[in-house]
Amino acid sequence: MPLRRNPYALFIVLFPISFIPRFFGGNLERWALWLLFWYVLIPLVVSLALGFRPGELGLKLPHDNWRIFELLMTLAVIVSFGGLLVPSMRDYYPDFAYSGWVSFLEKELVVGAVMFAHEAFFRGFLLFPLSEKNERLAVLAQDVPYTIVHIGKPLPEIPYSFFAGLVFAWMDLRGKSFFQSFLLHWLGSAFFDVLCALFKAGIIHFSGL
């Protein structure tokens, strides 16, 4: 099987990398650096070496597609309020230590790098080249490892991540870029972190909770 510009070969080479970052610990900042190394730098080098161009990897600004993004962002806000009703979710997030709101915002910027690395890898390198051969296979193939790497987080997040991975892939393929799923993932995550932080601070509450 010729390797050059072969999306199946690229997927086979990159698939095991999905699970490598789980073996690296450290604080949030170090975790972000590891993810940028394993999920962005290494896959980019491999992809370029096999002859793929950045645009073929989703590394470009999206086509219009913003109405879909706005709809999904609205749904993410609604789901976030629902997630606040789940004790395991609101207890787990935000999953970083902070000393005040300035510190909180700084951490969220680092979380943005984490989200970028995830979307670049799963919705970029794993999705786009393979989708040129078999779109349905590509959408499912990138979603399986994406869901697996969520094991260890609150249980409701595992099926949610599977569904979200499918929706993100569908949106990105329409927009021909992973930029919108990155924004949606990051902004949705940050919004939920804010809700959980406000809840823990007693600023917002629901009757009966």
C-alpha positions as CSV (number, residue, x, y, z in Angstrom):
1,M,0.0,0.0,0.0
2,P,1.7,3.3,-1.1
3,L,2.0,5.6,1.9
4,R,2.2,9.0,0.1
5,R,-1.1,10.8,0.3
6,N,-2.8,7.7,1.5
7,P,-5.5,8.7,4.1
8,Y,-5.8,5.2,5.4
9,A,-2.1,5.0,6.1
10,L,-2.2,8.4,7.8
11,F,-5.1,7.3,10.0
12,I,-3.3,4.0,11.0
13,V,-0.2,5.9,11.9
14,L,-2.0,8.6,13.9
15,F,-4.6,6.5,15.7
16,P,-2.3,5.2,18.5
17,I,-1.3,8.7,19.3
18,S,-4.8,9.3,20.5
19,F,-3.9,7.6,23.8
20,I,-0.3,8.6,24.3
21,P,-1.0,11.9,26.2
22,R,-2.9,9.9,28.9
23,F,0.5,8.7,30.1
24,F,1.7,12.2,30.8
25,G,0.7,14.1,33.9
26,G,1.5,17.5,35.3
27,N,-0.4,20.7,35.9
28,L,-2.8,22.2,33.3
29,E,-0.1,24.2,31.6
30,R,2.2,21.2,31.2
31,W,-0.8,19.1,30.0
32,A,-1.5,21.7,27.3
33,L,2.1,21.6,26.1
34,W,2.0,17.8,25.9
35,L,-1.2,17.9,23.9
36,L,0.1,20.5,21.5
37,F,3.1,18.3,21.0
38,W,1.3,15.0,20.5
39,Y,-1.9,16.2,19.0
40,V,-0.7,19.0,16.8
41,L,3.1,19.1,16.1
42,I,3.7,15.3,15.6
43,P,0.6,14.8,13.4
44,L,1.4,17.8,11.4
45,V,4.9,16.6,10.7
46,V,3.6,13.1,9.8
47,S,0.9,14.5,7.6
48,L,3.1,16.9,5.7
49,A,5.7,14.1,5.3
50,L,3.0,12.0,3.6
51,G,2.2,14.8,1.2
52,F,-0.9,16.2,2.7
53,R,-1.4,20.0,2.5
54,P,-2.6,22.0,5.5
55,G,-5.9,22.8,3.9
56,E,-6.6,19.1,3.5
57,L,-6.2,18.7,7.2
58,G,-8.8,21.3,8.2
59,L,-6.1,23.9,8.9
60,K,-7.9,26.9,7.4
61,L,-10.7,29.3,8.1
62,P,-14.1,27.8,7.7
63,H,-16.6,28.4,4.9
64,D,-19.7,30.3,6.0
65,N,-21.5,27.7,8.2
66,W,-21.9,30.3,11.0
67,R,-25.7,29.8,11.4
68,I,-25.1,26.2,12.3
69,F,-22.4,27.3,14.7
70,E,-24.8,29.7,16.4
71,L,-27.5,27.1,16.7
72,L,-25.1,24.6,18.3
73,M,-23.7,27.2,20.6
74,T,-27.2,28.0,21.8
75,L,-27.8,24.3,22.4
76,A,-24.5,24.1,24.3
77,V,-25.7,26.8,26.7
78,I,-28.9,25.0,27.3
79,V,-27.1,21.7,27.9
80,S,-24.7,23.5,30.3
81,F,-27.6,24.5,32.6
82,G,-28.8,20.9,32.4
83,G,-25.3,19.7,33.3
84,L,-25.3,21.9,36.4
85,L,-28.1,19.7,37.7
86,V,-25.8,16.6,37.7
87,P,-23.7,16.5,40.9
88,S,-20.8,14.6,39.4
89,M,-20.5,17.2,36.6
90,R,-20.7,20.4,38.7
91,D,-18.3,18.8,41.3
92,Y,-15.7,18.0,38.7
93,Y,-15.6,21.3,36.9
94,P,-13.7,23.5,36.6
95,D,-11.0,20.9,36.7
96,F,-8.2,23.3,37.6
97,A,-7.3,25.3,40.7
98,Y,-7.6,29.1,40.6
99,S,-7.1,31.9,43.2
100,G,-9.4,34.5,41.7
101,W,-11.2,35.6,38.6
102,V,-8.0,36.8,36.9
103,S,-6.4,33.4,37.6
104,F,-9.6,31.7,36.4
105,L,-9.5,33.6,33.0
106,E,-5.8,32.7,32.6
107,K,-6.5,29.1,33.1
108,E,-9.4,29.2,30.6
109,L,-6.9,30.5,28.0
110,V,-4.8,27.4,28.7
111,V,-7.9,25.3,28.4
112,G,-8.3,26.9,25.0
113,A,-5.0,25.5,23.9
114,V,-6.1,22.0,25.2
115,M,-9.3,22.3,23.2
116,F,-7.5,23.4,20.1
117,A,-5.2,20.4,20.3
118,H,-8.1,18.0,20.6
119,E,-10.0,19.5,17.7
120,A,-6.9,19.7,15.5
121,F,-6.2,16.0,16.1
122,F,-9.6,14.4,16.1
123,R,-11.6,16.7,13.8
124,G,-8.6,17.7,11.7
125,F,-5.9,15.1,11.2
126,L,-8.0,12.0,11.8
127,L,-11.2,13.3,10.0
128,F,-10.4,15.3,6.9
129,P,-8.0,13.2,4.9
130,L,-10.1,10.0,5.5
131,S,-13.4,11.8,4.7
132,E,-12.2,12.3,1.1
133,K,-12.3,8.5,0.7
134,N,-15.2,7.6,3.0
135,E,-17.0,10.4,4.9
136,R,-19.2,8.2,7.1
137,L,-16.3,6.0,8.1
138,A,-14.1,9.0,8.9
139,V,-16.8,10.6,11.1
140,L,-17.2,7.4,13.1
141,A,-13.5,6.5,13.1
142,Q,-12.4,9.8,14.7
143,D,-15.2,9.6,17.2
144,V,-14.3,6.3,18.8
145,P,-10.9,7.3,20.1
146,Y,-12.2,10.7,21.0
147,T,-14.9,9.1,23.2
148,I,-12.4,6.6,24.8
149,V,-10.0,9.4,25.9
150,H,-12.9,10.8,28.0
151,I,-13.0,7.7,30.2
152,G,-12.1,8.8,33.7
153,K,-14.3,11.9,33.6
154,P,-17.8,12.0,35.0
155,L,-19.9,9.2,33.6
156,P,-22.5,11.4,31.8
157,E,-19.7,13.0,29.8
158,I,-18.8,9.8,28.0
159,P,-22.0,9.3,25.9
160,Y,-22.2,13.1,25.6
161,S,-18.6,13.2,24.1
162,F,-19.6,10.5,21.6
163,F,-22.6,12.5,20.4
164,A,-20.7,15.8,20.4
165,G,-17.9,14.2,18.4
166,L,-20.3,13.2,15.7
167,V,-21.9,16.7,15.6
168,F,-18.5,18.4,15.6
169,A,-17.3,16.3,12.7
170,W,-20.5,17.0,10.7
171,M,-20.2,20.7,11.3
172,D,-16.5,20.8,10.4
173,L,-17.0,18.9,7.2
174,R,-19.6,21.4,6.1
175,G,-17.3,24.3,7.0
176,K,-14.2,22.5,5.6
177,S,-12.3,23.5,8.8
178,F,-12.0,22.4,12.4
179,F,-12.0,26.0,13.6
180,Q,-15.7,26.1,14.4
181,S,-15.7,22.9,16.5
182,F,-12.7,24.4,18.3
183,L,-14.6,27.6,19.1
184,L,-17.7,25.6,20.1
185,H,-15.8,23.2,22.3
186,W,-13.8,25.9,24.0
187,L,-16.6,28.5,24.5
188,G,-19.0,25.8,25.6
189,S,-16.5,24.4,28.1
190,A,-15.7,27.8,29.5
191,F,-19.3,28.7,29.9
192,F,-19.9,25.5,31.9
193,D,-16.8,26.2,34.0
194,V,-18.2,29.7,34.8
195,L,-21.6,28.2,35.8
196,C,-20.0,25.6,38.1
197,A,-17.7,28.3,39.7
198,L,-20.6,30.6,40.3
199,F,-22.6,27.7,41.8
200,K,-19.8,26.7,44.1
201,A,-19.4,30.4,45.2
202,G,-23.1,30.5,46.0
203,I,-23.8,33.2,43.5
204,I,-26.3,31.1,41.5
205,H,-28.4,28.3,42.8
206,F,-31.3,26.2,41.9
207,S,-34.1,25.5,44.4
208,G,-33.7,22.0,45.8
209,L,-30.0,21.9,45.2
